[in-house]
Amino acid sequence: MTTHARIGPIPAPVRAALPGLSPAWRRRLAGLFWGFVSLSLFAGLWEGLWALDLVNPLLLPPPHLFLADIPGTLRYFDRSNRIGSVASGGGVAALLITMGWTTMRVFVGLALGFVCGVLVGALVHYVRILRNLLLPTVLLLAPISPVAWLPVAIFVFGIGDKPAIFLVFITLFFTIVLSTGAQIESVPKNYIHVARIMGATGRQTFWRVVLPAILPSLFMTLRLNLFGAWMVVLIAETVGVGTGLGQITSMARSTFNAKLVFFTMAIIGVLGFLSDFALRQVQRKMLWWVGPGGAR
């Protein structure tokens, strides 16, 4: 069974202003409303501390300061994905391209880690010789932090996109391998018995009974590791890639440009939020057999 955070009650102004909307749309608007309130409170607290001279604007510039000179901030972004290239001041286009490259590294690594993890986890569970050979190594490597793999990734793949994708892959792979085996074990035996009584082969039982039963929990594991993947890819971009939002953050830190640091942090936060939203939509489309409250 999965757990999820519920949106708070629908505010009275939303109910009164939109009487003709369906309950689903009202819930969505309630989510937007409470999200706006949450962000407003956070930004208001930050601005209030600045107004009371409780924070140094050079170290912790409030939102109105690091968002005031967006054209100047965008000069630090570059349209190319070449290491060592000189920023051309590409403006919004350069920002979107930089965001796109970082997002690509995250999702390619997650997709590879998820697919390979499910495949290896299933093989480890069903094939005894592979379980005996691979499981001890998986248990040995799983506790190692993905950041510790960064030198190995650079040694093997060199500088570029591959080390970042590999680190995201490692972030998810071992977790999915272990989770797949545990979820297969937890599939109700009645499901298996009914499939066998109806004449299903072992392969059909896996694809039509076991896999649909474990996918909701595996998707929840994927979502829980999504934010860890964003943290890891930014570290990889700082050292092993040389481009992307992580490199921009590192450059801002080195030049003591606090406005650029917080602007880039805000962009990363928005991308993480949108990534989770996109993953939830994919989850709803793929897990069509799960009820509305079963996978969120």
C-alpha positions as CSV (number, residue, x, y, z in Angstrom):
1,M,0.0,0.0,0.0
2,T,1.4,3.4,-0.9
3,T,1.0,6.6,1.1
4,H,0.6,10.1,-0.3
5,A,0.1,13.6,0.9
6,R,-3.5,14.9,0.6
7,I,-4.4,18.4,-0.5
8,G,-6.1,20.5,2.2
9,P,-9.8,21.3,2.1
10,I,-11.1,23.3,-0.8
11,P,-11.2,27.0,0.3
12,A,-14.7,28.6,0.4
13,P,-13.8,31.3,-2.2
14,V,-12.8,28.6,-4.7
15,R,-16.0,26.7,-4.2
16,A,-18.1,29.8,-4.4
17,A,-16.4,31.2,-7.5
18,L,-16.4,28.0,-9.5
19,P,-19.7,26.3,-8.8
20,G,-20.0,24.5,-12.1
21,L,-16.7,22.7,-12.1
22,S,-16.3,19.0,-11.5
23,P,-14.8,17.7,-8.1
24,A,-11.6,16.7,-9.9
25,W,-11.1,20.2,-11.3
26,R,-11.9,21.7,-7.9
27,R,-9.2,19.5,-6.3
28,R,-6.7,20.6,-8.9
29,L,-7.5,24.3,-8.3
30,A,-7.4,23.7,-4.5
31,G,-3.9,22.3,-5.0
32,L,-2.8,25.4,-7.0
33,F,-4.4,27.6,-4.4
34,W,-2.6,26.0,-1.4
35,G,0.7,25.9,-3.4
36,F,0.4,29.6,-4.1
37,V,-0.3,30.2,-0.4
38,S,2.7,28.1,0.7
39,L,5.1,29.8,-1.6
40,S,3.8,33.2,-0.7
41,L,4.3,32.5,3.0
42,F,7.8,31.3,2.4
43,A,8.7,34.3,0.2
44,G,7.0,36.7,2.6
45,L,9.0,35.3,5.6
46,W,12.2,35.7,3.6
47,E,11.3,39.3,2.6
48,G,10.3,40.1,6.2
49,L,13.6,39.0,7.6
50,W,15.4,41.1,5.0
51,A,13.2,44.1,5.8
52,L,14.0,43.7,9.5
53,D,17.8,43.6,8.7
54,L,18.0,40.1,10.1
55,V,19.7,38.6,7.0
56,N,22.6,39.9,4.9
57,P,21.3,40.7,1.4
58,L,24.8,39.9,0.0
59,L,24.7,36.4,1.3
60,L,20.9,35.7,1.3
61,P,19.3,38.1,-1.2
62,P,15.5,38.0,-1.0
63,P,13.5,37.1,-4.0
64,H,12.9,40.6,-5.2
65,L,16.6,41.2,-5.4
66,F,17.8,38.0,-7.2
67,L,14.8,38.3,-9.6
68,A,15.2,42.0,-10.2
69,D,18.0,41.7,-12.9
70,I,16.9,38.6,-14.8
71,P,18.5,39.8,-18.1
72,G,21.8,40.3,-16.4
73,T,21.6,36.9,-14.8
74,L,20.8,35.2,-18.1
75,R,24.2,36.4,-19.5
76,Y,25.8,33.5,-17.6
77,F,23.9,30.9,-19.5
78,D,25.1,29.5,-22.9
79,R,23.3,27.9,-25.8
80,S,26.0,25.3,-26.5
81,N,26.7,22.1,-24.5
82,R,30.4,22.3,-25.1
83,I,32.8,22.1,-22.2
84,G,34.8,25.3,-21.8
85,S,32.7,27.4,-24.2
86,V,32.3,31.1,-23.5
87,A,28.8,32.1,-22.6
88,S,27.2,34.0,-25.4
89,G,24.5,35.7,-23.3
90,G,21.8,33.8,-25.1
91,G,19.0,35.0,-22.8
92,V,15.9,32.9,-22.3
93,A,16.8,30.5,-25.1
94,A,20.2,29.8,-23.4
95,L,18.4,29.2,-20.1
96,L,15.9,26.8,-21.7
97,I,18.7,24.9,-23.4
98,T,20.7,24.6,-20.2
99,M,17.6,23.4,-18.4
100,G,16.9,20.9,-21.2
101,W,20.4,19.3,-21.0
102,T,20.2,18.8,-17.3
103,T,16.6,17.4,-17.5
104,M,17.7,15.0,-20.2
105,R,20.5,13.6,-18.0
106,V,18.1,13.1,-15.2
107,F,15.4,11.3,-17.2
108,V,17.7,9.2,-19.3
109,G,19.5,8.0,-16.1
110,L,16.2,7.3,-14.4
111,A,14.8,5.4,-17.4
112,L,17.9,3.2,-17.7
113,G,18.0,2.6,-13.9
114,F,14.4,1.7,-13.7
115,V,14.3,-0.7,-16.7
116,C,17.6,-2.4,-15.9
117,G,16.7,-2.6,-12.1
118,V,13.4,-4.3,-12.8
119,L,15.0,-6.7,-15.2
120,V,17.9,-7.6,-12.9
121,G,15.6,-7.8,-9.9
122,A,13.3,-10.2,-11.6
123,L,16.2,-12.4,-12.8
124,V,17.7,-12.4,-9.3
125,H,14.4,-13.5,-7.9
126,Y,13.5,-16.3,-10.4
127,V,16.9,-17.7,-11.3
128,R,18.7,-19.3,-8.3
129,I,22.2,-19.3,-9.8
130,L,21.9,-15.6,-10.6
131,R,20.6,-14.9,-7.1
132,N,23.6,-16.7,-5.6
133,L,26.0,-14.9,-7.9
134,L,24.6,-11.3,-8.0
135,L,22.7,-10.7,-4.8
136,P,25.8,-10.5,-2.5
137,T,27.5,-8.0,-4.9
138,V,24.3,-5.9,-5.1
139,L,24.1,-5.8,-1.3
140,L,27.7,-4.8,-1.1
141,L,27.4,-2.0,-3.6
142,A,24.0,-0.7,-2.7
143,P,25.1,1.3,0.4
144,I,27.8,3.2,-1.5
145,S,26.8,6.8,-2.1
146,P,26.3,7.7,-5.8
147,V,28.7,10.6,-5.3
148,A,31.5,8.1,-4.5
149,W,31.0,6.7,-7.9
150,L,31.8,10.0,-9.6
151,P,35.6,9.4,-10.0
152,V,34.9,5.9,-11.4
153,A,32.4,7.4,-13.8
154,I,35.0,10.0,-15.0
155,F,37.7,7.3,-15.3
156,V,35.4,5.1,-17.4
157,F,33.4,7.5,-19.4
158,G,35.5,10.7,-19.4
159,I,34.1,14.2,-19.3
160,G,30.7,14.8,-20.8
161,D,27.1,13.7,-20.4
162,K,27.8,10.0,-19.7
163,P,29.2,10.4,-16.1
164,A,26.1,12.4,-15.1
165,I,23.7,9.8,-16.6
166,F,25.7,7.0,-15.0
167,L,25.4,8.6,-11.5
168,V,21.6,9.0,-11.9
169,F,21.5,5.4,-13.0
170,I,23.4,4.2,-10.0
171,T,21.1,6.3,-7.7
172,L,18.1,4.2,-8.8
173,F,19.4,0.9,-10.0
174,F,20.3,-0.9,-6.8
175,T,17.2,0.4,-5.0
176,I,15.0,-0.9,-7.8
177,V,16.8,-4.3,-7.9
178,L,16.1,-4.9,-4.2
179,S,12.6,-3.4,-4.3
180,T,11.7,-5.6,-7.3
181,G,12.6,-8.8,-5.5
182,A,10.8,-7.7,-2.3
183,Q,7.7,-6.7,-4.2
184,I,7.6,-10.0,-6.2
185,E,7.7,-11.9,-2.8
186,S,4.8,-9.8,-1.6
187,V,2.4,-10.6,-4.5
188,P,-0.5,-12.5,-3.0
189,K,-0.2,-16.2,-3.7
190,N,-3.9,-16.4,-4.6
191,Y,-3.1,-14.3,-7.8
192,I,-0.5,-16.9,-8.8
193,H,-2.7,-19.9,-8.1
194,V,-5.6,-18.4,-10.1
195,A,-3.3,-17.7,-13.0
196,R,-2.0,-21.3,-13.0
197,I,-5.5,-22.8,-12.7
198,M,-6.5,-20.8,-15.8
199,G,-3.6,-22.3,-17.7
200,A,-1.2,-19.4,-17.7
201,T,2.5,-20.2,-18.4
202,G,5.2,-18.8,-16.1
203,R,6.0,-16.0,-18.6
204,Q,2.3,-15.1,-18.9
205,T,2.0,-15.1,-15.1
206,F,4.9,-12.7,-14.8
207,W,3.8,-10.2,-17.5
208,R,0.1,-10.3,-16.8
209,V,-0.1,-10.9,-13.0
210,V,3.2,-10.2,-11.2
211,L,4.4,-7.2,-13.1
212,P,1.0,-5.3,-12.9
213,A,0.9,-6.1,-9.2
214,I,4.4,-4.7,-8.4
215,L,4.5,-1.7,-10.8
216,P,2.6,0.7,-8.5
217,S,5.1,0.2,-5.6
218,L,8.0,0.4,-8.1
219,F,6.7,3.7,-9.5
220,M,6.5,5.1,-5.9
221,T,10.1,4.0,-5.4
222,L,11.0,5.8,-8.6
223,R,9.3,9.0,-7.5
224,L,11.0,8.9,-4.1
225,N,14.4,8.6,-5.8
226,L,13.6,11.4,-8.3
227,F,14.7,14.2,-6.1
228,G,17.9,12.3,-5.2
229,A,18.6,12.0,-8.9
230,W,18.4,15.8,-9.2
231,M,20.9,16.3,-6.4
232,V,23.3,13.8,-7.9
233,V,23.2,15.2,-11.4
234,L,24.0,18.7,-10.2
235,I,27.1,17.4,-8.4
236,A,28.1,15.4,-11.6
237,E,27.7,18.5,-13.7
238,T,29.9,20.5,-11.4
239,V,32.8,18.1,-11.8
240,G,32.3,15.5,-14.5
241,V,30.3,17.3,-17.2
242,G,31.3,21.0,-17.1
243,T,27.9,22.2,-18.4
244,G,24.4,22.4,-17.1
245,L,22.7,24.0,-14.1
246,G,25.2,22.3,-11.7
247,Q,28.1,24.0,-13.5
248,I,26.3,27.4,-13.3
249,T,25.8,27.0,-9.6
250,S,29.5,26.1,-9.1
251,M,30.6,29.1,-11.1
252,A,28.2,31.4,-9.1
253,R,29.7,30.0,-5.8
254,S,33.3,30.5,-7.1
255,T,32.5,34.1,-8.1
256,F,30.5,34.8,-4.9
257,N,27.4,35.7,-7.0
258,A,24.6,35.0,-4.5
259,K,21.9,36.3,-6.9
260,L,22.9,33.8,-9.5
261,V,23.1,31.0,-6.9
262,F,19.5,31.6,-5.7
263,F,18.2,32.2,-9.2
264,T,19.6,28.8,-10.3
265,M,18.3,27.2,-7.1
266,A,14.8,28.5,-8.0
267,I,15.1,27.0,-11.5
268,I,16.2,23.7,-10.1
269,G,13.2,23.7,-7.7
270,V,10.8,24.4,-10.5
271,L,12.3,21.6,-12.6
272,G,12.1,19.2,-9.7
273,F,8.4,20.0,-9.1
274,L,7.6,19.7,-12.8
275,S,9.5,16.4,-13.1
276,D,7.5,14.9,-10.2
277,F,4.2,16.2,-11.8
278,A,5.2,14.7,-15.2
279,L,6.1,11.4,-13.5
280,R,2.7,11.3,-11.7
281,Q,0.9,11.8,-15.1
282,V,2.9,9.0,-16.6
283,Q,2.1,6.8,-13.6
284,R,-1.6,7.5,-14.0
285,K,-1.5,6.7,-17.8
286,M,0.5,3.5,-17.5
287,L,-1.1,2.1,-14.4
288,W,-4.6,2.4,-15.8
289,W,-5.8,-0.6,-13.8
290,V,-5.1,1.1,-10.5
291,G,-7.9,3.1,-8.9
292,P,-7.8,6.9,-8.5
293,G,-6.6,6.6,-4.9
294,G,-4.2,3.8,-5.4
295,A,-1.2,5.5,-7.1
296,R,-0.5,9.1,-6.4
